[in-house]
Amino acid sequence: DPVRIEQQCAHWLAQGVSTTTVGLGRGFNEDLMLGMARAGGGQQYYGQTAADLVDGFDEELALLQAMVLRGLRLNLVPGPGVVAEALGQVHRLGDGQYVLSDLAWAAESWLMVRLHVGALTSNDPGKAAHPLHDQHRALLSVTLQAEDMLGASRTLHSPVLSLPVLDASACKDLSSDPVVAQRLQELQFGDAAAEVRTLLLAGDTLAARRKLKLMEPTVADHPWLRDKLARLRELTERDAAMSVKELRFSVKRMSSRLASTAQFQYSDLEVQDDAIPAYLRRKGAEGQGRGGNNNPRSKF
């Protein structure tokens, strides 16, 4: 019973024991593995072969050594007339808080939020009409709760995000943040990959392959996603059953990966770079280790 197993993982987490899961090959339930890790406050890894698991062990050990905060929970408090929408495949608790990845040195744990802002004459939620120009609008505040490595609870409150009201012409002149744009692409890639997985589970392999083909233009300017998509297409052609697992772990990675605080261009050799902490390396295939098929010089 997956529900009961996850409840047991949550019980042990409350006692200070987390659960990290490892899957191998085709003979495991990836949804159960991810569910156990989520409930147990741990990580999840899989390898297409036993040799591929070395990467997961390296990442887990590096993460344990570098972790500074765990059990991160984020509470979003939107301003009057504002609706906050968390994007991607995120885990939301019953009390409305969002679960973030455990935080390690040189990394950032993040959540993408879209704000739907209704028109107000003021910050009074009862006065919805046209917005007043030359004024600021209170949009969002955030509370973060976490536990440090000594077991002490930490709570941080953000200042209120307040932005000036702009007319339509001024909004058109605003430039996009390249990091935000890339992260949004990753979340959209994850959503599309989840749709591909659903098609494969339904036995519609041809539709899944067509969907992957249609995703190509959306990742043309994102080297990491372009590499992942190429590998997913090859794997789906060669081994549809294995691609179901690769897609599931890729979807999870898109929404929950730790990102480096230092931005750098993706390289397909990144997984080979020991200068990059294992928990920050972006892999072309989640289930392939750097000693084998994730090496671009190896035939896969």
Secondary structure as the mmCIF struct_conf table of DSSP 4:
data_model
#
loop_
_struct_conf.conf_type_id
_struct_conf.id
_struct_conf.beg_label_comp_id
_struct_conf.beg_label_asym_id
_struct_conf.beg_label_seq_id
_struct_conf.end_label_comp_id
_struct_conf.end_label_asym_id
_struct_conf.end_label_seq_id
HELX_RH_AL_P HELX_RH_AL_P1 PRO A 2 ALA A 14
TURN_TY1_P TURN_TY1_P1 GLN A 15 GLY A 16
STRN STRN1 THR A 19 LEU A 24
TURN_TY1_P TURN_TY1_P2 GLY A 25 ARG A 26
BEND BEND1 GLY A 27 PHE A 28
HELX_RH_AL_P HELX_RH_AL_P2 GLU A 30 ALA A 39
TURN_TY1_P TURN_TY1_P3 GLY A 40 GLY A 40
STRN STRN2 GLY A 41 GLY A 47
BEND BEND2 GLN A 48 THR A 49
TURN_TY1_P TURN_TY1_P4 ALA A 50 ASP A 52
HELX_RH_AL_P HELX_RH_AL_P3 LEU A 53 ALA A 66
STRN STRN3 MET A 67 PRO A 78
TURN_TY1_P TURN_TY1_P5 PRO A 80 GLY A 81
STRN STRN4 VAL A 82 ALA A 86
BEND BEND3 GLY A 88 GLN A 89
STRN STRN5 HIS A 91 ARG A 92
TURN_TY1_P TURN_TY1_P6 GLY A 94 ASP A 95
BEND BEND4 GLY A 96 GLY A 96
HELX_LH_PP_P HELX_LH_PP_P1 GLN A 97 GLN A 97
STRN STRN6 TYR A 98 VAL A 99
HELX_LH_PP_P HELX_LH_PP_P2 SER A 101 ASP A 102
STRN STRN7 LEU A 103 ALA A 104
TURN_TY1_P TURN_TY1_P7 TRP A 105 ALA A 106
STRN STRN8 ALA A 107 GLU A 108
STRN STRN9 VAL A 113 VAL A 117
BEND BEND5 THR A 121 ASN A 123
TURN_TY1_P TURN_TY1_P8 PRO A 125 GLY A 126
BEND BEND6 ALA A 129 HIS A 130
HELX_LH_PP_P HELX_LH_PP_P3 PRO A 131 LEU A 132
TURN_TY1_P TURN_TY1_P9 HIS A 133 ASP A 134
STRN STRN10 HIS A 136 ASP A 148
TURN_TY1_P TURN_TY1_P10 MET A 149 LEU A 150
BEND BEND7 GLY A 151 GLY A 151
STRN STRN11 SER A 153 HIS A 157
HELX_LH_PP_P HELX_LH_PP_P4 SER A 158 VAL A 160
STRN STRN12 LEU A 161 PRO A 164
HELX_RH_AL_P HELX_RH_AL_P4 ALA A 168 LYS A 172
TURN_TY1_P TURN_TY1_P11 ASP A 173 ASP A 173
HELX_LH_PP_P HELX_LH_PP_P5 LEU A 174 ASP A 177
HELX_RH_AL_P HELX_RH_AL_P5 PRO A 178 LEU A 201
TURN_TY1_P TURN_TY1_P12 ALA A 202 GLY A 203
HELX_RH_AL_P HELX_RH_AL_P6 THR A 205 LEU A 214
TURN_TY1_P TURN_TY1_P13 MET A 215 MET A 215
HELX_RH_3T_P HELX_RH_3T_P1 GLU A 216 VAL A 219
TURN_TY1_P TURN_TY1_P14 ALA A 220 ASP A 221
HELX_RH_AL_P HELX_RH_AL_P7 PRO A 223 ARG A 238
HELX_RH_AL_P HELX_RH_AL_P8 ALA A 240 SER A 256
STRN STRN13 ALA A 259 SER A 260
BEND BEND8 THR A 261 ALA A 262
TURN_TY1_P TURN_TY1_P15 ASP A 268 LEU A 269
HELX_RH_3T_P HELX_RH_3T_P2 GLU A 270 GLN A 272
TURN_TY1_P TURN_TY1_P16 ASP A 274 ALA A 275
BEND BEND9 ILE A 276 ILE A 276
HELX_RH_3T_P HELX_RH_3T_P3 ALA A 278 LEU A 280
HELX_LH_PP_P HELX_LH_PP_P6 ARG A 281 LYS A 283
BEND BEND10 GLY A 284 ALA A 285
TURN_TY1_P TURN_TY1_P17 GLU A 286 GLY A 287
TURN_TY1_P TURN_TY1_P18 ARG A 290 ASN A 294
BEND BEND11 ASN A 295 ASN A 295
TURN_TY1_P TURN_TY1_P19 PRO A 296 ARG A 297
BEND BEND12 SER A 298 SER A 298
#
